[in-house]
Every structure is written in C-alpha cells, then in structure tokens.
Amino acid sequence: MVINHKIRTISKKLIIYILLTLVPSVLISYYFADHQVKDAMIQNKNRAQKYANTHAINIENFLGETVGRLEMLASSINIQHSNLTNIEAILKDTQAKDSRFSGFYLTNSSGDILISTNPITSIINVGDRPYFQQAINTGQTRISEAHIGRVTGRYIITIATPIVQHRVTESVLLASLRIDEIEKSLNGFIHEEFIMVSDSDNQTLIKAGPLANKDHTVKSSIAITQVPWTISAFVIPEHNFSYKNIFLKYLVIFLTITNIIFLLVKYILLRKRVEHEQKQTEIQKLELIGNLAASTAHEIRNPLTGIKGLITLLSEEHQDQNSQYYFGVIQQEIDRINGIVSELLVLGKPTTHTLKTYDAKTIIKEIEPIIQSEANLMNVELIIHYANGELPISCVKDHLKQVILNLSKNSLQAMPNGGKLKIILEKHAQTCVIRVKDTGVGMPKEHLRHAFSPFFTMKKDGSGLGLTVCKRIIESFGGQIGMDSKPHIGTQVEITFPLIDK
C-alpha cells in the first residue's frame, strides 16, 4: 500500500510537471519555430523573386535590343530593294560584327531562302514555321520558340521581320539568335543565384550561375512577355532554417524558462505552506497554552491566595528589616505569577463578551492621564494626535484600553533615558489607524519577526506574553496589528480597525 501510494504521488507530480513545463514549451516552441521558418521562407522567396525579375528584365532588354537591331537592318535592306548582292554583303558584315547572331536569311513571301550568310547546299523553305506565318499575317516582327535550325543544326531562336513595300510583304528577314549568347549575357549579372530558363514545353533552354542542389534552395519564377519562356531563380537560404533545428533551439530556451518559473512557483508555494504551517503551529501553541491555562488557573490561584495571606500574617509578626525585605520580594513574585496567570487566561478560549461601537478617540482620551503620569515619571514627552471627526469601531473598551496601555508601557520601558512617545489616531478611507511610536532602543530584524510569538521577550523580567495578548485581542475585534522597529531609532506599532457605518 505504501509503495502504491508513493508511485501514485510520483506519477501525479510528474503529470503536473509535464503539464506546466513540457507541454507549454512544446506548444510555444512550435509556434515560434513555425513563425520563424515562414518568415525565412518569405524573405528567401522575395530574394529569389528579385533575382528572377532582374534577369527577366535583362532578357527582355536583350531581345528588345536585338529586335530593334534587326528592324533597322530590315529598313536598310528595304532601301536596297532587289540588289541581292549588296543585301548579302550587308548581312554578312553584320553577322561578323555581332556574335549574338548565328546567321541571317532573306526569304520570299513563300518562305524560300533567297540569301543565307551560312552555306546551304539545297533549297530550304521555312514557310511552315509558325513564326514565319505570324510575321506574314501580321506584318510585324515575331520571335520563335527555341528550335533546331535547318541550316546550322544549332539550338536557336529565330526572329522574323517582314519587309513591306507598298503595304505588301514581299520578303522576310530572318535572324538566328544564339541561345548561348543569351546565357552569356545572363552570366554577366549573376551574383549568388542559379538561373534556369525553360520554354512552354518545360524544356530547359538556359542554365546560368553556380550549380545548386534544388532540394535545398528556394525558387521563384516569372514569365517573359516577348517569348513564351519562364525564368526561374534559385537561391540558397542565408541561414539554416531547418524546422527541426529551430524547434529544438526554442524548446531548450523555453524549457529553461518554464523550469525556472516552475521552480520559482514551487518555492513560493512551499514558502507559503511553511508560513501556513508556522501559523497553524502558533495557533496550536496558543490553544495548548489556553487549555492549560483554563484548566490550571484556578488551581494555581487558590494556593497563591493562601500563600499571600500567610505571608501577610508572617510580615506582621516579623517586623525586622531583613524579614520585611524578603516578604516584599515574595509578594512581588506572587503578584507576577498572578499577572502571568491572567495573561494566560486571555490567551485561552475567548471569553464571552459583547462587542460594542465606541469612538476610538474617546477610549484614548480616557487613558491619556494614566499614560501621561507614567511618561512624566520616565522623563518622556507624550504627544497625542487625534484625528478630526469620529472614529467608530467595534470592540470591548476595557480590552482595547489594556492593549494601548501595554504598548505604551513597552515604549516607556524602551526609553530609560527619556525620549518621545507619540500616539497618533488617523482615518484612512474606511479604516481607523492607531500608531504608538517611540524613540527607544528598537530591535533588530531577527528579533522583530518573533515579537508576537508567545514567551519571546527581550526584558529580564518579562513573560513574553504581552504582545501575544495584544495581538489576540486586536484580532478578536477584526483588526490587525503590526510592528516596525530599527535599532537605536525606535519602534512603531500600528493597529488598524474597520470603521463602523453608523
């Protein structure tokens, strides 16, 4: 049974620990890791998109410049008109100067090649090519998809520019554009990205930049308007944004934080538990003292009464000085025992009494002459500040007088060489505050926390029950009492009562 109970206790603590530390850490780590990975993906995606846009613009510019060059060449050929020899010379000269072109061809409107800057051994017709048909039908320059040239056998794209005379397309100027030249142009703008250009059939035409493992890159694509191509940019992430690594990093961080919080909360709860147990111990101690006092008070007082009477008789018979001195000491000790018994009775179970509403100012004024008399004997200046208006509280008048007189007596005894004793009455919101403040010897912190504990005293002849009795009385009225003290500066006791609404 004991082992089963221990296992259940350990299991319960383990479940609580998991619920308060591990589960929140996992959930928070998942959220932050997912958020960071998504942010990193967006940043890298934007970086790849930036490169794709830049290279798309470069290709657009390259093609636009090439088309412009070809249309200017077509205008020159149109001027030459039917002088094929001059036209051929112009085309060959242009090809020699511009490496982007692999060949120029002049065809009739049917597609037969009339002039070629590259050697041809047979009649070649390109009338079936889609780009040629589009140039004839629209009268505008058209760019083909990538294909194998019928003359050179190279992988090229062809630009077809119609030559129009009197609104009639009489011939078409064809230019074979080398794809490797486009690739070379792209390489001139490469930084860290890998660029891939593909056609409408998803066939790769161009690769530029450092080769990268596509499985560890971020990709972004954009279509080129002048040709049916798609350009894709691949970038390597700037940081390792592996979800597993980020998740584990955050898990370690938040596990550390949650464990610290868990231990802190556990420490606070343990401290409160210890304080609660200490209070329960004090209560049990007071109950024990009360029960002991209630059961023994009469038994103690009865013999004390007899002893006191006998001492009185003996003191009458023996009038010598030494005997009278001893009898006086015995009487003082008997009176001290009686006082302790009276205090013990107060600590016991509360006696039946009826709380009534009194003005706190009136109670203090009634005992002011007593305190003033004792203060004069101790060469202490008494100052009492009364609040404006009434301070109605619920209490037993005589008991509250006993508390104030006891606190005043303690303060006076703490000022053997004179000083100031202040009793201050204030009204704070719905609370009556009574402060008893002196300029006495004070006490250190280690003693202050035991001030209201039973039998704790710093006086040679003290019982250690005075403040305990005061605390018991004040709390029975629904009030609170606290103390603040500093060595060689003084002590202040503050009592608070809830005001009664008349």
C-alpha positions in Angstrom: 0.0 0.0 0.0 2.8 2.4 0.9 4.6 1.6 -2.4 1.4 2.1 -4.4 0.8 5.5 -2.6 4.4 6.6 -3.4 4.0 5.6 -7.1 0.7 7.5 -7.3 2.3 10.6 -5.7 5.3 10.5 -8.1 3.0 10.0 -11.1 0.9 12.9 -10.0 3.9 15.2 -9.6 5.3 14.0 -13.0 2.0 14.7 -14.8 1.8 18.2 -13.2 5.4 18.9 -14.2 4.7 17.8 -17.8 1.6 19.9 -18.0 3.2 23.0 -16.5 6.6 22.9 -18.3 6.9 20.4 -21.1 3.6 20.9 -22.8 3.7 24.8 -22.8 7.3 24.7 -24.0 6.5 22.4 -26.9 3.5 24.5 -28.0 5.3 27.8 -27.7 8.4 26.4 -29.5 6.2 25.0 -32.3 4.6 28.5 -32.7 7.9 30.4 -32.8 9.7 27.9 -34.9 6.9 27.8 -37.4 6.7 31.6 -37.5 10.5 31.9 -38.0 10.6 29.3 -40.7 7.7 31.0 -42.6 9.4 34.4 -42.2 12.7 33.0 -43.5 10.9 31.3 -46.4 9.2 34.6 -47.3 12.4 36.5 -47.1 14.2 34.0 -49.3 11.3 33.8 -51.7 11.4 37.6 -52.1 15.1 37.4 -52.7 14.6 34.8 -55.4 11.8 36.8 -56.9 14.0 39.9 -57.0 16.7 37.9 -59.0 14.0 36.4 -61.3 12.6 39.9 -62.0 16.0 41.3 -62.7 17.1 38.6 -65.1 13.7 38.7 -66.8 14.2 42.4 -67.4 17.7 41.6 -68.7 16.4 39.1 -71.2 13.6 41.4 -72.2 16.1 44.2 -72.8 18.4 41.8 -74.7 15.6 40.6 -77.0 14.3 44.2 -77.4 17.7 45.4 -78.4 18.1 42.5 -80.8 14.7 43.1 -82.4 15.5 46.8 -82.8 18.8 46.0 -84.5 17.1 43.6 -86.9 14.3 46.0 -87.8 17.0 48.7 -88.6 18.7 46.1 -90.7 15.4 45.3 -92.5 15.0 49.0 -93.2 18.4 49.1 -94.8 17.6 46.0 -96.9 14.3 47.6 -98.0 16.3 50.5 -99.4 18.5 48.1 -101.4 15.3 46.5 -102.7 16.3 43.9 -105.3 20.1 44.2 -105.1 20.7 40.8 -103.6 24.5 41.2 -103.8 24.5 44.3 -101.6 22.0 42.8 -99.3 24.1 39.7 -98.8 27.2 41.8 -98.1 25.3 43.8 -95.5 24.0 40.7 -93.8 27.5 39.0 -93.7 29.1 42.2 -92.4 26.5 42.4 -89.6 27.0 38.8 -88.6 30.7 39.2 -88.5 30.4 42.2 -86.1 27.6 40.8 -83.9 28.3 37.5 -82.2 24.7 37.1 -81.0 23.6 36.1 -84.5 24.5 32.7 -85.9 23.1 33.6 -89.3 20.9 35.9 -91.4 18.4 34.7 -94.1 16.3 36.6 -96.6 13.2 34.7 -97.8 10.4 35.5 -100.2 6.8 35.6 -99.1 6.5 31.9 -99.7 9.4 31.0 -97.3 12.1 30.1 -99.8 15.5 31.2 -98.7 17.0 33.7 -101.2 20.1 34.8 -99.3 22.0 33.0 -96.5 25.0 34.1 -94.6 25.7 30.4 -93.9 26.4 27.9 -96.7 23.4 26.0 -97.9 23.5 23.1 -100.4 19.9 22.7 -101.2 16.7 24.7 -101.4 15.3 25.3 -98.0 11.8 26.6 -97.3 10.7 27.9 -93.9 7.1 28.7 -94.9 5.8 26.1 -92.5 7.3 27.7 -89.5 4.7 29.3 -87.1 6.8 32.4 -86.5 7.1 32.9 -90.3 3.4 32.6 -90.8 2.7 35.0 -87.9 5.2 37.6 -89.4 3.5 37.3 -92.9 0.0 37.6 -91.5 0.6 40.4 -89.0 3.3 42.3 -90.8 5.2 42.6 -87.5 8.3 41.1 -86.1 7.9 37.7 -84.5 10.2 35.6 -82.3 10.1 31.8 -82.5 10.4 29.3 -79.7 13.7 27.5 -79.4 14.3 25.0 -82.2 17.0 23.3 -84.2 17.9 25.4 -87.2 17.5 23.8 -90.6 20.7 25.4 -91.9 23.1 25.3 -89.0 21.6 22.5 -87.0 22.1 24.6 -83.8 19.7 25.2 -81.0 18.5 28.7 -81.7 15.6 31.1 -81.7 14.6 32.8 -84.9 13.5 36.4 -85.3 11.3 37.1 -88.4 11.0 40.7 -89.6 8.7 41.3 -92.6 10.0 43.7 -95.3 7.0 45.6 -96.6 6.8 47.6 -99.8 3.6 49.4 -100.8 1.8 47.7 -97.9 2.7 44.3 -99.4 5.1 41.9 -97.6 7.5 40.9 -100.3 10.2 39.3 -98.2 11.1 38.3 -94.7 14.4 38.9 -92.9 15.3 36.0 -90.6 17.9 36.2 -87.9 19.1 33.1 -85.9 19.8 34.2 -82.4 22.3 32.1 -80.4 20.9 30.9 -77.1 24.4 30.6 -75.7 24.8 34.3 -76.2 21.7 34.9 -74.1 23.2 32.6 -71.5 26.5 34.6 -71.6 24.6 37.8 -71.2 22.8 36.4 -68.1 26.1 35.3 -66.5 27.3 38.9 -66.6 24.6 39.7 -64.0 24.8 36.6 -61.8 25.6 37.1 -58.1 24.8 34.1 -55.9 21.6 32.8 -57.6 21.1 30.0 -60.1 19.0 30.9 -63.1 17.1 28.5 -65.3 15.1 29.4 -68.4 12.5 27.0 -69.8 10.1 27.1 -72.7 6.4 26.4 -72.9 7.1 22.7 -73.1 9.1 22.9 -69.8 12.3 22.2 -71.7 15.3 23.8 -70.2 16.9 26.3 -72.6 19.5 28.1 -70.4 21.3 27.5 -67.1 23.3 30.2 -65.6 25.0 30.7 -62.3 26.6 28.4 -59.7 25.1 24.9 -59.8 22.9 24.3 -56.7 21.1 21.4 -55.2 17.5 22.3 -55.9 16.3 20.3 -52.9 18.0 22.9 -50.6 17.1 26.1 -52.4 14.1 28.5 -52.6 12.6 29.0 -56.1 10.7 31.9 -57.7 9.6 32.1 -61.3 8.3 34.7 -63.7 7.1 34.6 -67.3 8.8 36.6 -70.1 6.4 38.6 -72.2 8.2 38.7 -75.6 8.8 34.9 -75.8 6.9 32.0 -74.2 9.6 31.4 -71.7 9.7 31.1 -67.9 12.7 32.2 -65.9 13.3 30.6 -62.5 15.7 31.9 -59.9 17.0 29.6 -57.2 18.7 30.9 -54.0 20.4 29.2 -51.1 18.9 30.3 -47.8 21.1 32.8 -45.9 20.6 30.8 -42.7 19.9 27.3 -41.9 16.1 27.4 -41.3 15.6 23.7 -40.7 12.4 23.4 -38.8 13.9 20.7 -36.6 16.9 22.8 -35.6 14.9 25.9 -34.9 12.3 24.0 -32.9 14.9 22.3 -30.7 16.6 25.7 -30.1 13.3 27.3 -28.9 12.5 24.1 -27.0 15.7 24.4 -25.0 15.1 28.1 -24.3 11.5 27.8 -23.2 12.1 24.6 -21.2 14.8 26.6 -19.3 12.4 29.5 -18.8 9.4 27.3 -17.8 11.6 25.2 -15.4 12.8 28.4 -13.7 9.2 29.6 -13.4 8.1 26.2 -12.2 10.8 26.1 -9.5 10.0 29.7 -8.6 6.3 29.0 -8.2 7.1 25.8 -6.3 9.4 27.8 -4.0 6.7 30.4 -3.4 4.1 27.7 -2.7 6.5 25.9 -0.4 7.2 29.1 1.4 3.5 29.9 1.8 3.0 26.3 3.0 5.7 26.7 5.6 4.3 30.1 6.7 0.8 28.5 6.9 2.3 25.6 9.0 4.0 28.1 11.2 0.8 30.0 11.8 -1.0 26.7 12.5 1.8 25.8 14.9 1.3 29.2 16.6 -2.4 28.7 16.8 -2.0 25.2 18.2 0.6 26.5 20.7 -1.9 29.2 21.8 -4.7 26.7 22.0 -2.5 24.4 24.1 -1.5 27.3 26.3 -5.1 28.4 26.6 -6.3 24.9 27.5 -3.5 24.6 30.0 -4.3 28.0 31.5 -8.0 27.3 31.7 -7.5 24.0 33.5 -4.8 25.2 35.9 -5.5 28.9 36.5 -7.8 28.3 39.4 -5.6 25.6 40.8 -2.7 28.0 40.7 -4.6 31.0 42.2 -6.1 29.1 45.1 -2.7 28.2 46.7 -1.3 31.6 45.7 -4.1 33.2 47.7 -3.3 31.1 50.7 0.4 31.8 50.4 -0.2 35.5 50.1 -2.4 35.5 53.2 0.2 33.6 55.2 3.0 35.9 54.0 0.9 38.9 55.2 0.5 37.3 58.6 4.2 36.5 58.9 5.1 40.0 57.8 3.0 41.4 60.7 4.8 39.1 63.2 8.3 39.7 62.0 8.9 43.4 61.7 12.7 43.3 61.4 14.2 44.9 58.3 15.6 41.7 56.7 12.3 39.8 57.1 10.3 42.7 55.7 12.7 42.8 52.7 12.2 39.1 52.0 8.4 39.3 52.5 8.3 42.2 50.0 10.2 40.1 47.4 7.9 37.2 47.9 4.8 39.5 47.5 6.2 40.9 44.2 6.8 37.4 42.8 3.3 36.3 43.8 1.9 39.3 42.1 4.0 38.5 39.0 2.6 34.9 39.0 -0.9 36.3 39.2 -0.2 38.6 36.2 1.1 35.7 34.1 -1.9 33.6 35.0 -4.2 36.5 33.9 -2.4 36.8 30.6 -2.6 33.0 30.1 -6.4 33.2 30.6 -6.7 35.8 27.9 -4.7 33.5 25.5 -7.2 30.7 26.2 -10.5 30.3 24.6 -12.1 33.7 24.1 -14.4 34.6 27.0 -18.0 35.5 26.3 -18.2 39.3 25.6 -20.3 41.6 23.6 -18.7 43.9 21.1 -20.0 47.4 21.1 -19.3 50.5 19.0 -17.1 53.1 20.6 -15.3 56.2 19.4 -11.5 55.3 19.4 -10.7 58.9 20.3 -12.9 58.7 23.5 -11.1 55.5 24.6 -7.7 57.0 24.2 -8.7 60.2 26.0 -9.9 58.2 29.0 -6.5 56.6 29.5 -4.4 59.7 28.5 -3.9 60.8 32.1 -2.6 57.4 33.1 -0.1 57.3 30.2 0.8 61.0 30.9 1.6 60.2 34.5 3.8 57.3 33.7 5.6 59.3 31.0 6.3 62.1 33.5 7.9 59.5 35.8 10.1 58.2 32.9 11.0 61.8 31.7 9.4 61.0 28.4 7.5 63.6 26.3 4.0 62.4 25.4 2.4 63.6 22.2 -1.1 62.5 21.1 -2.6 63.5 17.8 -6.4 63.0 17.4 -8.0 62.7 14.0 -10.8 65.1 13.0 -14.2 63.6 13.3 -15.4 60.4 15.0 -13.6 57.0 14.6 -16.4 54.5 15.4 -15.0 50.9 15.9 -16.4 47.7 17.2 -14.5 46.5 20.3 -14.6 45.8 24.1 -13.5 49.1 25.6 -11.6 47.7 28.6 -9.7 45.2 26.4 -8.6 48.0 23.9 -7.5 50.1 26.9 -5.4 47.2 28.1 -3.7 46.9 24.6 -2.9 50.7 24.4 -1.6 50.8 28.0 0.5 47.7 27.4 2.0 49.1 24.2 2.6 52.5 25.9 4.3 50.7 28.8 6.6 48.8 26.4 7.6 52.1 24.7 8.3 53.8 28.0 10.5 50.9 29.2 12.4 51.2 25.9 13.3 54.8 26.7 15.1 54.6 30.1 16.9 57.9 29.4 13.9 59.8 28.2 12.6 60.4 24.7 9.3 60.9 22.9 6.2 58.8 22.8 3.6 59.5 20.1 0.1 58.1 19.9 -1.5 59.0 16.6 -5.1 58.4 15.5 -5.9 58.7 11.8 -8.7 57.9 9.4 -7.8 56.2 6.2 -10.7 55.6 3.9 -12.9 53.2 5.9 -10.2 52.3 8.4 -9.2 53.6 11.8 -5.4 53.6 12.4 -3.8 53.9 15.8 0.0 54.2 15.9 2.1 54.0 19.1 5.6 55.3 18.2 8.7 55.8 20.4 12.3 56.8 20.1 13.6 54.0 22.2 16.4 51.3 21.7 14.4 49.5 19.0 15.2 45.9 18.0 16.9 44.1 15.0 15.1 42.4 12.2 15.8 38.9 13.5 14.0 39.7 16.8 11.2 41.7 15.2 9.7 38.7 13.4 9.3 36.9 16.7 7.8 39.9 18.5 4.3 38.5 18.7 5.4 34.9 19.5 4.5 33.5 22.9 7.2 33.7 25.6 9.6 35.7 23.4 10.9 38.7 25.3 14.0 40.9 25.5 13.2 42.0 29.0 14.9 40.4 32.0 11.7 40.1 34.0 9.2 39.8 31.0 6.8 36.9 30.5 6.9 37.2 26.7 3.0 37.2 26.6 2.2 40.9 26.5 2.4 41.4 22.7 0.8 38.0 22.1 -2.1 39.0 24.3 -2.4 42.3 22.4 -2.4 40.5 19.1 -5.1 38.1 20.3 -7.3 40.9 21.5 -7.0 43.1 18.4 -7.7 40.1 16.0 -10.7 39.2 18.1 -12.1 42.6 17.2 -11.5 42.0 13.4 -8.4 44.3 13.4 -4.8 43.9 12.6 -1.6 44.8 14.4 1.9 45.1 13.0 5.3 46.4 14.2 8.3 48.1 12.6 11.5 48.7 14.5 15.0 49.9 13.9 17.9 49.7 16.5 18.7 53.0 18.2 15.9 54.7 16.2 12.7 53.5 17.7 9.7 51.2 17.3 6.3 51.8 15.8 3.2 49.6 16.4 0.3 50.1 14.0 -3.2 48.9 14.8 -6.0 49.1 12.2 -9.7 48.6 12.6 -12.5 48.7 10.1 -14.7 51.7 10.8 -18.4 51.1 11.6 -21.0 52.7 9.5 -23.5 54.3 11.9 
